[in-house]
Amino acid sequence: MTLSEHCKGLLALSPVALLLGVYIAMSLVVGDFYRISIGVAFVVAAIYGIVITRGEKLQSRISVFSQGAANSDIIYMVWIFVLAGIFASSAEQMGAVDTTVAMTIRVVPAEFLPAGIFLASCFISMSIGTSVGTIVALTPIVTGLAGSMGGDVAWAVAIVVGGAFFGDNLSFISDTTIAATQSQGCRMSDKFRTNLLIVLPAAIFAFALYLMHSGSPEQLVAATDIEWYKALPYIIVIVCALLGVNVLMVLVIGIVASDVIGLASGSLDIVALFEAAGKGINSMSELIVVTMLAGGLMGVVKHNGGFDYLINALTARVRGRRGAEAVITLLTALTNLCTANNTIAIVTVGPIARDIAERYGVPARKSASLMDTASCFVQGLLPYGAQLLMASGLVGISPLEIVPHLYYSMAIGVMVALSIVLQYPRIKRK
């Protein structure tokens, strides 16, 4: 590769460097990675990317960006985000989250409380599709039980955080799963099966560690009747998704189930129903905007030859599938480290990962699983990530106190490495 080709390639990639530089620099200046919106950094990078595009009129450059932002895969992802937001908000407003927490906590045997809390966190996060939501729901309960569980508060909270990332990594309505499968062009059910084989040993390892701790806590849930039917929307969503039903249809079914149960039980009225839907859409608004900005920016980078240069540079010494999988994993992890957001990392790296996967015969389900798991590995150990900041804030401790106890997050990092080295699970590309 000649010097001019190197310069051209680096210039084409410079909007991505500017994106990360602006976001990291501003976040470090204010000392908070969540006060600065990454959407602003994307806007700055997008304007810069349009300016450096040579040989075309301004309108044509903007068209390149717009075509990337309005890519059919991006718009499909937006549809999913909107419906996922409506479903999550409607189900929460109807009382499904509280019911699910109460049901899972109530059935935990007292002598296996740490392991039971881990399983409850796994199930709840898989049901609601968000690690932050799971942490918010369970952390206050677990904090009061830390002494009875045989550990300090940081250790107890780490159990919840680990389980929350298990579900976030696998849930059909998780934004990371949606972003990974859509960017790689594979079915959610295929990615789920492949991903589960990678992370299940890590979950079993963490579960075994927690089984070694026992306690004699007081009754967790008061002896009141639990309205079990309010958990049906989550169960319906999981079953439909496992059966391979289209994700949009799955979410519509979940929304209808939540609304019907809410109206029938009196938990929701028509006004509250629409308010919940609006709240759900608004909760996804920044993610939707950032997704479209990322699509547009990646369109400009690709148009200028940035993708081809990056793929050629990273794969110059790659000789097979292992090297390609390692590059996909490393790219995702580094981007997540810079953005402190696993969904944004997947959206940003997705198009590059797909090109690498297709070039070196990596099955789409494997590349999607590696991206999702690598991002959850980094996010699950990131002291300035939303999840650890939320957990530490709820209990009044430093996120650095929680990190050493995040056994599951550490274990999935090991499993990702092993899945690349051992080429596990074995998948024949269609």
C-alpha positions as CSV (number, residue, x, y, z in Angstrom):
1,M,0.0,0.0,0.0
2,T,1.5,3.3,-1.1
3,L,1.9,6.4,1.1
4,S,-0.8,8.3,-0.8
5,E,-3.2,5.4,-0.2
6,H,-2.4,5.4,3.5
7,C,-3.0,9.1,3.7
8,K,-6.3,8.8,1.8
9,G,-7.5,6.0,4.0
10,L,-6.6,7.7,7.2
11,L,-8.3,10.9,6.0
12,A,-11.5,8.8,5.2
13,L,-11.4,7.3,8.8
14,S,-10.6,10.7,10.5
15,P,-14.3,11.4,11.2
16,V,-14.4,8.3,13.4
17,A,-11.3,9.5,15.2
18,L,-12.8,12.9,15.6
19,L,-16.0,11.4,17.0
20,L,-14.2,9.5,19.7
21,G,-11.8,12.3,20.4
22,V,-14.5,14.9,20.9
23,Y,-16.6,12.6,23.1
24,I,-13.7,11.4,25.3
25,A,-12.0,14.8,25.6
26,M,-15.3,16.6,26.6
27,S,-16.2,13.8,29.0
28,L,-12.8,14.0,30.7
29,V,-13.0,17.7,31.0
30,V,-16.4,17.6,32.8
31,G,-15.4,14.4,34.6
32,D,-18.6,12.6,33.6
33,F,-19.1,10.4,30.5
34,Y,-22.9,10.9,30.7
35,R,-23.1,14.7,30.9
36,I,-21.9,14.9,27.3
37,S,-24.3,13.5,24.7
38,I,-22.6,11.3,22.2
39,G,-25.2,12.5,19.7
40,V,-23.4,15.9,19.7
41,A,-20.1,14.3,19.0
42,F,-21.7,12.4,16.1
43,V,-23.1,15.7,14.6
44,V,-19.6,17.3,14.8
45,A,-18.0,14.2,13.1
46,A,-20.8,14.1,10.5
47,I,-20.3,17.8,9.5
48,Y,-16.5,17.2,9.3
49,G,-17.0,14.0,7.2
50,I,-19.2,15.9,4.7
51,V,-16.6,18.7,4.5
52,I,-13.6,16.5,3.8
53,T,-15.5,14.5,1.0
54,R,-13.8,15.7,-2.2
55,G,-14.8,16.0,-5.8
56,E,-18.6,16.4,-5.3
57,K,-21.0,19.2,-4.8
58,L,-22.4,19.8,-1.2
59,Q,-25.8,18.5,-2.1
60,S,-24.2,15.2,-3.3
61,R,-22.2,14.9,-0.1
62,I,-25.3,15.4,2.0
63,S,-27.1,12.8,-0.1
64,V,-24.3,10.3,0.7
65,F,-24.8,10.9,4.4
66,S,-28.6,10.8,4.1
67,Q,-28.6,7.5,2.2
68,G,-26.5,6.0,4.9
69,A,-28.8,7.3,7.6
70,A,-31.9,6.1,5.8
71,N,-30.4,2.6,5.0
72,S,-33.2,0.0,5.2
73,D,-31.3,-1.8,8.0
74,I,-31.1,1.4,10.0
75,I,-34.8,2.2,9.5
76,Y,-35.8,-1.4,10.4
77,M,-33.7,-1.0,13.6
78,V,-35.5,2.3,14.4
79,W,-38.9,0.5,14.1
80,I,-37.6,-2.1,16.6
81,F,-36.3,0.5,19.0
82,V,-39.7,2.4,18.9
83,L,-41.7,-0.8,19.5
84,A,-39.3,-2.0,22.2
85,G,-39.6,1.3,24.0
86,I,-43.4,1.2,23.9
87,F,-43.5,-2.4,25.1
88,A,-41.0,-1.8,28.0
89,S,-42.8,1.3,29.2
90,S,-46.3,-0.2,28.9
91,A,-45.3,-3.3,30.7
92,E,-43.7,-1.3,33.5
93,Q,-46.6,1.0,33.8
94,M,-49.0,-2.0,34.0
95,G,-46.9,-3.4,36.9
96,A,-45.2,-6.3,35.1
97,V,-41.7,-5.4,36.4
98,D,-42.7,-5.3,40.0
99,T,-44.6,-8.6,39.6
100,T,-41.7,-10.3,37.9
101,V,-39.3,-9.2,40.6
102,A,-41.6,-10.4,43.3
103,M,-42.3,-13.7,41.7
104,T,-38.6,-14.5,41.1
105,I,-37.5,-13.4,44.5
106,R,-40.2,-15.2,46.3
107,V,-39.3,-18.6,45.0
108,V,-35.6,-18.3,45.9
109,P,-34.6,-20.8,48.6
110,A,-33.2,-18.9,51.6
111,E,-30.1,-21.1,51.8
112,F,-29.1,-20.4,48.2
113,L,-29.9,-16.7,48.2
114,P,-26.7,-15.4,46.3
115,A,-27.2,-17.9,43.6
116,G,-30.9,-17.3,43.5
117,I,-30.4,-13.5,43.2
118,F,-28.0,-14.2,40.3
119,L,-30.7,-16.3,38.6
120,A,-33.4,-13.8,39.3
121,S,-31.2,-11.0,37.8
122,C,-30.6,-13.2,34.7
123,F,-34.3,-13.9,34.2
124,I,-35.5,-10.4,34.8
125,S,-32.9,-8.8,32.5
126,M,-33.8,-11.3,29.8
127,S,-37.4,-10.5,30.3
128,I,-37.2,-6.7,30.2
129,G,-34.2,-6.4,27.9
130,T,-32.3,-3.9,29.8
131,S,-29.4,-4.2,32.3
132,V,-30.0,-0.8,33.8
133,G,-33.7,-1.6,34.5
134,T,-32.7,-4.8,36.2
135,I,-30.1,-3.1,38.3
136,V,-32.6,-0.4,39.3
137,A,-35.2,-3.0,40.2
138,L,-33.0,-5.4,42.3
139,T,-30.3,-3.3,43.8
140,P,-32.4,-1.8,46.6
141,I,-33.6,-5.3,47.6
142,V,-30.2,-6.9,47.5
143,T,-28.6,-4.0,49.4
144,G,-30.6,-4.7,52.5
145,L,-29.8,-8.4,52.3
146,A,-26.0,-8.0,51.9
147,G,-25.3,-9.0,55.4
148,S,-27.5,-12.1,55.3
149,M,-25.9,-13.1,52.0
150,G,-22.5,-13.4,53.6
151,G,-20.8,-10.6,51.8
152,D,-20.4,-6.8,51.7
153,V,-22.7,-4.5,49.7
154,A,-20.3,-4.2,46.8
155,W,-20.2,-8.0,46.5
156,A,-23.9,-8.3,46.7
157,V,-24.5,-5.6,44.1
158,A,-22.0,-7.2,41.7
159,I,-24.2,-10.3,41.7
160,V,-27.1,-8.2,40.3
161,V,-24.9,-6.5,37.8
162,G,-23.5,-9.8,36.5
163,G,-26.9,-11.3,36.0
164,A,-28.1,-8.1,34.4
165,F,-25.5,-8.4,31.7
166,F,-26.3,-12.0,31.1
167,G,-29.9,-11.0,30.1
168,D,-28.8,-7.9,28.3
169,N,-26.5,-10.0,26.1
170,L,-29.2,-12.5,25.2
171,S,-32.6,-10.9,25.5
172,F,-34.6,-10.6,22.2
173,I,-35.7,-7.1,23.1
174,S,-32.3,-5.8,24.2
175,D,-31.0,-3.0,22.1
176,T,-27.6,-4.6,21.9
177,T,-29.1,-7.8,20.5
178,I,-31.2,-5.8,18.0
179,A,-28.2,-3.8,16.9
180,A,-25.9,-6.8,16.5
181,T,-28.3,-9.0,14.6
182,Q,-29.5,-6.3,12.3
183,S,-26.0,-5.1,11.5
184,Q,-24.8,-8.6,10.7
185,G,-28.0,-9.7,8.9
186,C,-28.8,-12.8,11.0
187,R,-31.9,-14.1,12.8
188,M,-32.2,-13.4,16.5
189,S,-33.0,-17.0,17.3
190,D,-29.7,-18.1,15.5
191,K,-27.7,-15.5,17.3
192,F,-29.3,-16.5,20.6
193,R,-28.4,-20.2,20.3
194,T,-24.8,-19.3,19.3
195,N,-24.4,-16.6,21.9
196,L,-25.8,-18.9,24.6
197,L,-23.2,-21.6,23.9
198,I,-20.5,-18.9,24.4
199,V,-21.7,-17.4,27.6
200,L,-23.4,-20.3,29.4
201,P,-20.2,-21.7,30.8
202,A,-19.4,-18.3,32.3
203,A,-22.9,-18.2,33.8
204,I,-22.5,-21.7,35.2
205,F,-19.1,-20.7,36.7
206,A,-20.5,-17.6,38.4
207,F,-23.6,-19.6,39.6
208,A,-21.3,-22.2,41.1
209,L,-19.3,-19.5,43.0
210,Y,-22.5,-18.1,44.4
211,L,-23.7,-21.5,45.5
212,M,-20.7,-21.7,47.8
213,H,-22.2,-18.8,49.8
214,S,-25.3,-19.4,51.9
215,G,-27.2,-17.5,54.5
216,S,-30.4,-17.4,56.6
217,P,-32.1,-14.2,55.5
218,E,-35.5,-13.1,56.5
219,Q,-38.5,-13.6,54.2
220,L,-37.9,-11.6,51.1
221,V,-41.4,-10.8,50.0
222,A,-44.3,-10.1,52.3
223,A,-47.0,-12.7,52.3
224,T,-49.3,-10.9,49.9
225,D,-50.9,-12.1,46.8
226,I,-48.8,-11.6,43.7
227,E,-50.8,-10.8,40.5
228,W,-48.9,-13.4,38.5
229,Y,-50.8,-12.6,35.3
230,K,-49.0,-9.3,35.0
231,A,-45.8,-11.2,34.1
232,L,-47.5,-12.8,31.1
233,P,-46.3,-10.2,28.6
234,Y,-42.7,-11.0,29.3
235,I,-43.4,-14.7,29.1
236,I,-45.3,-14.3,25.8
237,V,-42.4,-12.3,24.3
238,I,-39.8,-14.8,25.3
239,V,-41.8,-17.8,24.0
240,C,-42.7,-16.0,20.7
241,A,-39.1,-15.0,20.1
242,L,-37.8,-18.5,20.8
243,L,-40.3,-19.8,18.3
244,G,-38.7,-17.6,15.6
245,V,-41.5,-15.1,15.2
246,N,-40.4,-11.9,13.5
247,V,-39.1,-9.4,16.1
248,L,-41.6,-6.7,15.1
249,M,-44.5,-9.0,15.5
250,V,-43.1,-10.2,18.8
251,L,-43.0,-6.7,20.1
252,V,-46.5,-5.9,18.8
253,I,-47.9,-9.0,20.5
254,G,-46.1,-8.0,23.8
255,I,-47.6,-4.4,23.6
256,V,-51.1,-5.8,22.9
257,A,-50.8,-8.2,25.8
258,S,-49.5,-5.5,28.2
259,D,-52.3,-3.1,27.2
260,V,-55.1,-5.7,27.4
261,I,-54.0,-7.0,30.8
262,G,-53.5,-3.4,32.1
263,L,-56.9,-2.3,31.0
264,A,-58.6,-5.5,32.2
265,S,-56.9,-5.3,35.6
266,G,-57.5,-1.5,36.0
267,S,-53.7,-0.9,36.2
268,L,-54.1,1.3,33.0
269,D,-56.7,3.4,31.5
270,I,-56.8,4.7,27.9
271,V,-54.9,7.9,28.8
272,A,-52.3,6.1,30.8
273,L,-51.9,3.7,28.0
274,F,-51.0,6.4,25.5
275,E,-48.9,8.2,28.1
276,A,-46.8,5.0,28.6
277,A,-46.4,4.6,24.9
278,G,-45.2,8.1,24.5
279,K,-42.8,7.7,27.3
280,G,-41.4,4.6,25.8
281,I,-40.9,6.3,22.4
282,N,-39.2,9.3,24.1
283,S,-36.9,6.9,26.1
284,M,-35.5,5.6,22.7
285,S,-35.3,9.0,21.0
286,E,-31.6,9.7,21.6
287,L,-30.7,6.1,20.7
288,I,-32.7,6.4,17.4
289,V,-31.1,9.8,16.5
290,V,-27.6,8.4,17.3
291,T,-28.3,5.3,15.3
292,M,-29.3,7.3,12.2
293,L,-26.3,9.7,12.7
294,A,-24.0,6.6,13.0
295,G,-25.5,5.2,9.8
296,G,-25.0,8.4,7.9
297,L,-21.4,8.8,9.2
298,M,-20.5,5.3,8.3
299,G,-22.0,5.9,4.9
300,V,-19.7,8.9,4.3
301,V,-16.6,6.9,5.7
302,K,-17.4,4.0,3.4
303,H,-18.0,6.3,0.4
304,N,-14.5,7.8,0.9
305,G,-12.9,4.4,1.1
306,G,-12.4,4.3,4.9
307,F,-13.9,0.8,5.3
308,D,-11.8,-0.7,2.5
309,Y,-8.6,0.8,4.0
310,L,-9.4,-0.3,7.6
311,I,-10.3,-3.8,6.5
312,N,-7.2,-4.2,4.4
313,A,-5.0,-2.7,7.2
314,L,-6.5,-4.9,10.0
315,T,-6.6,-8.1,7.9
316,A,-3.2,-7.7,6.3
317,R,-1.9,-10.5,8.3
318,V,-5.2,-12.3,8.9
319,R,-5.1,-15.8,7.3
320,G,-8.4,-17.2,8.3
321,R,-11.5,-17.1,10.4
322,R,-9.8,-16.9,13.8
323,G,-8.0,-13.7,12.8
324,A,-11.1,-12.2,11.4
325,E,-13.1,-13.0,14.6
326,A,-10.3,-11.5,16.7
327,V,-10.4,-8.3,14.7
328,I,-14.2,-8.0,15.0
329,T,-14.0,-8.6,18.8
330,L,-11.1,-6.1,19.3
331,L,-12.8,-3.4,17.2
332,T,-16.0,-3.7,19.3
333,A,-14.2,-3.8,22.6
334,L,-12.0,-0.7,21.8
335,T,-15.0,1.3,20.5
336,N,-17.0,0.4,23.6
337,L,-14.1,1.5,25.8
338,C,-14.1,4.9,24.1
339,T,-17.9,5.5,24.0
340,A,-18.9,3.8,27.3
341,N,-22.0,2.6,25.5
342,N,-22.3,-1.0,24.2
343,T,-25.2,-0.3,21.8
344,I,-23.4,2.6,20.2
345,A,-20.2,0.5,19.9
346,I,-22.1,-2.2,18.0
347,V,-23.9,0.3,15.7
348,T,-20.6,2.0,14.9
349,V,-18.6,-1.2,14.3
350,G,-21.4,-3.2,12.7
351,P,-20.8,-2.4,9.0
352,I,-17.1,-2.9,9.3
353,A,-17.6,-6.2,11.1
354,R,-20.0,-7.4,8.5
355,D,-17.6,-6.8,5.7
356,I,-14.8,-8.6,7.5
357,A,-17.1,-11.5,8.4
358,E,-18.2,-11.9,4.8
359,R,-14.7,-11.7,3.5
360,Y,-13.3,-14.4,5.8
361,G,-16.3,-16.7,6.1
362,V,-17.3,-15.9,9.6
363,P,-21.0,-16.9,10.0
364,A,-23.2,-13.9,10.7
365,R,-24.6,-15.4,13.9
366,K,-21.0,-15.8,15.2
367,S,-19.9,-12.2,14.4
368,A,-23.1,-10.9,16.0
369,S,-22.5,-13.0,19.1
370,L,-18.9,-11.8,19.3
371,M,-19.8,-8.2,19.0
372,D,-22.6,-8.4,21.6
373,T,-20.6,-10.4,24.1
374,A,-17.4,-8.3,23.7
375,S,-19.4,-5.1,24.2
376,C,-21.1,-6.5,27.3
377,F,-17.7,-7.7,28.6
378,V,-16.2,-4.2,28.4
379,Q,-19.4,-2.4,29.5
380,G,-19.8,-4.8,32.5
381,L,-16.4,-3.8,33.9
382,L,-16.4,-0.1,32.9
383,P,-16.4,2.1,36.1
384,Y,-17.8,5.0,34.0
385,G,-20.4,2.9,32.3
386,A,-24.1,3.6,33.0
387,Q,-24.7,0.3,34.7
388,L,-21.9,0.5,37.3
389,L,-22.6,4.2,37.9
390,M,-26.3,3.4,38.5
391,A,-25.5,0.5,40.8
392,S,-22.9,2.4,42.8
393,G,-25.2,5.5,43.0
394,L,-28.1,3.5,44.4
395,V,-25.9,2.1,47.3
396,G,-23.6,5.1,47.8
397,I,-20.3,3.4,47.0
398,S,-17.6,3.8,44.4
399,P,-18.0,1.8,41.1
400,L,-14.4,0.7,41.6
401,E,-15.5,-1.2,44.7
402,I,-17.9,-3.3,42.6
403,V,-15.5,-4.1,39.7
404,P,-13.3,-6.8,41.6
405,H,-16.5,-8.8,42.3
406,L,-17.8,-8.9,38.7
407,Y,-17.1,-12.6,38.2
408,Y,-19.5,-13.1,35.4
409,S,-18.3,-10.2,33.3
410,M,-14.7,-11.4,33.7
411,A,-15.7,-14.9,32.7
412,I,-17.4,-13.9,29.5
413,G,-14.2,-12.2,28.4
414,V,-12.4,-15.5,28.8
415,M,-15.1,-17.3,27.0
416,V,-15.0,-14.9,24.0
417,A,-11.2,-15.5,23.7
418,L,-11.7,-19.3,23.9
419,S,-14.5,-19.2,21.4
420,I,-12.1,-17.6,18.9
421,V,-9.1,-19.8,19.7
422,L,-11.0,-23.1,19.8
423,Q,-13.5,-22.0,17.1
424,Y,-16.4,-22.8,19.4
425,P,-19.2,-23.3,18.8
426,R,-18.8,-25.1,15.4
427,I,-20.9,-23.4,12.8
428,K,-21.1,-24.2,9.1
429,R,-21.7,-21.1,7.2
430,K,-24.8,-21.3,4.9
